[in-house]
Amino acid sequence: HSSCRLPCCRFQFWKRKGSAVTFACVMVLLAALSTLLFVDAIESWAVSMSRTKGVAGVWVGPGPPNRGFLSPPEEYLLMPSPLVCQRAKPYLIVMVTTAPAHWQARQVIRETWGEETEVRGRRVMTLFMVGQSLDPGLSKQLVAEARDHGDVVQGRFLDSYANLTLKTLSLLGWVHRFCREVPFVAKVDDDVLFNAGALLHYLNRNHRTESDLYLGRVHVRVPPKRKPTSRHYLPALGTAYILSRAAARKILQAASTLPLPDPLPPEDVFVGLSALEAGIVPHHCPLFSGGPGVPYSRCCYQAMVSVHHTSPEEMVRFWTEVHSIPPCSWLSMKASLGLCKVRALVGM
Ligand SMILES: *[C@@H]1O[C@H](CO)[C@@H](O)[C@H](O)[C@H]1NC(C)=O
């Protein structure tokens, strides 16, 4: 065609019948393939775009002044040796929030990912954070469990869903008091398949020098607000997140200046508010699961840092499979991650 001045028009194949269609098909295929391979980068970009609106003034509501969670040791009824961190010098401490009755979940974690104490040349320590039980039998069992394994921290509060905020404050307080030097703390629920190797790999590549790191899957919460008409939203992190030493300290400090209303705000909202107060911005990492479950596939799970809603039976099976066979290649990991993200979205 004489009016076509685009360079691509000069190619021979362009003039042949049908080749334009072929070319378009190839381009679409390539676009789909790169979307699949870089789904994590695309997701990070999309989340950062959706958060540029900023957060308006939020308000927790009236409540008694916070008793301050810079934790005297008598706040803890059970705990490992106060010297545990000085001896082990962990790089990452994983605090698993768990209920007294969830002994099976704890046992499975001890036998799977919690067993890892050396990951990518770094020391990792896993501890369990519980509250108090009203059931004397359970309380006794917990004392025995703590004695046998030395990995239970019990705070002085009633263990209930409504008190999850206290559990997080209590675990941050414990780390602040007894593990001052640990560079990173992870808060992980007891139904999460956690992959310290994938996390350390990600941290090495992305946030090596960040001091105020608050990392996980960012979701949006609507915190309590002064005026029902104003639209506030709060970025919060869910079932698993990572805090650097400085961020953990600042969040704990900010948390102790906020009132603790009754009922307590949900854990993610309270920590989100404290982070906001401390001027710490949550970072989104696409390798943390949230919302829809991530369908199992070996290479995808090798890439993911956390997968929630994992039953004890699945935890054993997935962990064994992910770790018993040679590691997946970069390409199969990327492709598998893309596929399982897409499957999670469409719910297959
Ligand atoms: C939370 O813990 C406190 C301290 O143990 C207790 O008094 C309170 O009843 C608990 N709240 C709920 C809703 O369980």
The ligand as an SDF file (V2000), in Angstrom:
LIG
                    3D

 14 14  0  0  0  0  0  0  0  0999 V2000
   -9.1310   -9.7140   76.4710 C   0  0  0  0  0  0  0  0  0  0  0  0
   -8.1810   -9.9290   77.4860 O   0  0  0  0  0  0  0  0  0  0  0  0
   -8.4450   -9.2650   78.7000 C   0  0  0  0  0  0  0  0  0  0  0  0
   -7.2560   -9.4970   79.6130 C   0  0  0  0  0  0  0  0  0  0  0  0
   -7.1130  -10.8580   79.8890 O   0  0  0  0  0  0  0  0  0  0  0  0
   -9.7510   -9.7630   79.2910 C   0  0  0  0  0  0  0  0  0  0  0  0
  -10.0530   -9.0630   80.4850 O   0  0  0  0  0  0  0  0  0  0  0  0
  -10.8570   -9.5520   78.2930 C   0  0  0  0  0  0  0  0  0  0  0  0
  -12.0480  -10.1350   78.7480 O   0  0  0  0  0  0  0  0  0  0  0  0
  -10.5070  -10.1690   76.9460 C   0  0  0  0  0  0  0  0  0  0  0  0
  -11.5170   -9.7570   75.9840 N   0  0  0  0  0  0  0  0  0  0  0  0
  -12.2040  -10.6140   75.2550 C   0  0  0  0  0  0  0  0  0  0  0  0
  -13.2620  -10.0350   74.4090 C   0  0  0  0  0  0  0  0  0  0  0  0
  -11.9960  -11.8100   75.2540 O   0  0  0  0  0  0  0  0  0  0  0  0
  1  2  1  0
  1 10  1  0
  2  3  1  0
  3  4  1  0
  3  6  1  0
  4  5  1  0
  6  7  1  0
  6  8  1  0
  8  9  1  0
  8 10  1  0
 10 11  1  0
 11 12  1  0
 12 13  1  0
 12 14  2  0
M  END
$$$$
